[in-house]
Amino acid sequence: MNPERVRDEVVKLGRKTYAASILNYLATSDDPLPLESDLLAATEAKVTHLAKLEADGLIERVPAKTVQITNPEGELVEIEEAAVVGLAIRPNQTLQHILKLRGAEKYYAILTHLAEAAQPVRLKSLYEATGASRTHLNKLAQLDLIRFGAEHIWRDSLADRDFVPATAPPLTSDQNKIWQIVAASLTAASLTELTEADNSTATPQPRNSATAAPLTTFLLHGVTGSGKTEIYMHAIEKVLARGQQAIVLVPEIALTPQTVRRFAARFPGRVAMMHSRLSTGERYDTWRRARLGMFDIIVGPRSALFTPFANVGVIVLDEEHDGSYKQTPPVPPPYYHARATAIAMGKITGATVILGSATPDLVTYHAARSGEITLLELPKRVMGHRQRIVSQSERIGRK
């Protein structure tokens, strides 16, 4: 907007006062010392108004006086010099005083705050910074000095969290053997999808358990500290690389933050969490962001399984033996078991399912032993200082 127009409109805000009119006249006059009579005529002010402004140190007055000069004929004559008025402050300081005199300080505060921000400002922060009200803003909007707009603020429970990025550690030989099997399953699932896409001549339809090719469900049986989580992360990294999403279930809400921390460190900006302790708004926005593809990994208890991802590539159930995966009263229906639901969902969507536990559920373990699902075992703990311990043992043995 033209700065001159801004000033012309701003000086009209608030109540009309003669003092403000005088300052505005002086600030916009081409003559730095206009005649007092011209100023009073233009503003309809009185000499008393000038006196008050002079006493406040805002203007300077030069009263009328008689001076003697020599005319061309060499004669001494007297002439009258009219009274003049000028600003005692800088012209760019007059706007603040004008608005103060008109009782429009709030308008000045609003415009100053917006000018300093140089970008859209939330109403709440503007109210807090200026003490203004919606009435002040509406008036400025009517003069086309400001404009209202709307911006969607996503309610994200992780928005203020800062996660330190982490790199993947090298796999142990046991982990690598397990990973090769899981990676082969993920690759096979990807090839199946590509083949179906190439053979399709119509709009793709969702898979169903009757028509989809059987894909692998794994029971990852590993002692505590054996590195099961690293297998999960490798699987997630692989599906993310081909544009798919991942669901990671944990048995309890209390475990969600620490799990989120680990996954967010490996996949910064791509993780969200879902659980019942989030506000209704946070859950709703997480659901919407999932549908819009704004993140790729969801972490949470059993309800996170129903996150509306477009193309799930892997579903992980950590501590699959935990009884909290089964929804029972007093929680309202429908009642379901997240493990069974995840396996069914894997068949429908083509996702690989990984059930992890140090103490598998008997039903799951029986299914693995009978060949219904694939059993993978990590019997040893991963110890970063194992080599040092071995070296120390060998050194002690030689003594």
C-alpha positions, 0 to 999 in steps of 0.5 A: 500500500502507498505509504502516503495513503496509509498516513492520510488514513491513519491520522483520521483514527480516534477522535478529532482534536485541534492539536492533532490537526495542527501537527498533521498540517505542519508535518505535511506542509511544503513550507517548514515555517508556514504562517500562523494565520494560514495554519489557524485558518486551515485547522480552525484551531485557536492560539491557545491550542498553539500555546499548549503544543509549544509548552509541550515542546512539540512546536516552535512559534516565532511571533510577529514583529516589526523590523526596519530595512533600507529600501532601494532609495536608501530610506529606512522603513519599517515592515511587519513580519507575520508570525510563523510556526514550525515543528520542534520534533522530527517530521517522522515523529509526528504520527505517534503524537498525532495518534496519542492526541486523538486517543488512537495509541492502540492503532499505532501499536498495531501498525507498528507491531505488524510492520516490525513483524513483516509477516502475518501475525496470529490474533492472539499474539497481536492482542497480547503485544498491543492490548488492542481489541477486535474493534480496533482491528475491524476499523483498520480493516475497513480502511484497508490498512490491514487484512484478515486471513486464516491459517490452519495450525496443526495440533501436533503433540510433537511439534515442540519436540527436538530430536537429535538425529541418530544413524543406524548401527551396524547389524550383528551377524545374527541380526543380519541373518534375520534381516535378510529374511525380512528384507526378502519378504518386503521385496517379494511384497513390492514385486507382487504390488508392481505385477498387479499394477502392471496387469491392471487395466481398470481402477485399482481395487483394495486387496481382500484376503481371498484374492491377495497373495499370501504374505509373510507374518513374522514372529521375532523371538529375541531376548531383551537387548537382542536388537529387535528394534533395529530389525523394525527400523531396517524394515521401516526404512525399506518401505519408506524408500519405496513410498509406503508407510509404517505402523508401530504398536506398543502395548502401553501409552506409557511406552509411546514417548520413548518409542517415538523418541527412538524412531524420530531420531532415525526418521526425523520429521516423519513420525507421529503418535496416536493414543487416547491421552492426546486431546480430541483436537490432536487426535483429529489433526493426526488422523487428518495429517495421516490421510494427507500423507504428512508423515509416514510412521505412526507410533501408539497403542492398539488404536494406532493400527487404524491410522488411515495411511494410504499404503502401509508397507509394514506393521510392527507389534512390539511386545506382542504377548502383552494383554493390553493389545486385546480390547475388553470391557470397560472399554466400549466395543467393538472388542478386538485383538490388535495382533489378530487384526494386524495380521488380517490387515497385513493380508488385506493391504499386502503389508508385512507384519512383524510380531516382536517379543522376548516371551511370545504369547503361546498362541503366537508361538504355536502358530510359528512352530506349526508354520502358520507364521515364520519364526525368527530368533535372536537368542543373544544380546547385542553388546557394543563392548562385547569385543573388549570383554572378549579381549580382556578375557583372553588377556586374563587367560594368558596370565 
